[in-house]
Amino acid sequence: MLAVAPGWRISVGDAALEADRLDPGRVPPGPVNGAGRETVLCLPEGRQGWQEVVYARASGEASVESPDARSRTRVGWDESFFRHLWVVTLSGFETVDLALVLEPCTTRPYRLDEAIAESRAATLDAGARRTFWSEVESLDAP
């Protein structure tokens, strides 16, 4: 979870976005296009009392940057294992005023039943090993 401020921009490259059916936030559930895409990739004001969940297909990298470009955080991951990115914006949600979560994941959270039904769920059999990587990098200007 990253501390952010209004106006910070989220970059997910050209990945298609989909707003969650339970917590879509500022846009309707389903595909996010046009101005809706610009909306969910820009941090809002705080104290709005909602959580927004948007999924992006894995691109292997995402970042968030302040409007003056002095603060930037990059998240990278093994897209062969983590096939989705979970972008969660909190604005006045419970005890968090404004925060962002960029979480690489194997399937879209809250939709494990869907992944199982479509044979897309990642499983780990007893004694099996999986190797994957993820990284977080601060690129703040001095």
ABEGO torsion letter per residue (X at the ends): XBBBBBGBBBBAEABBBBBBAABAEABBBEBBBEAAAAAAABBBBBGAGBBBBBBBBBAGBBBBBBAAGABBBBBBBBAAABABBBBBBBBGBEABABBBBBBBBABBBGAAAAAAAAGABBBBBBGBBBBBBBBBBBABBX
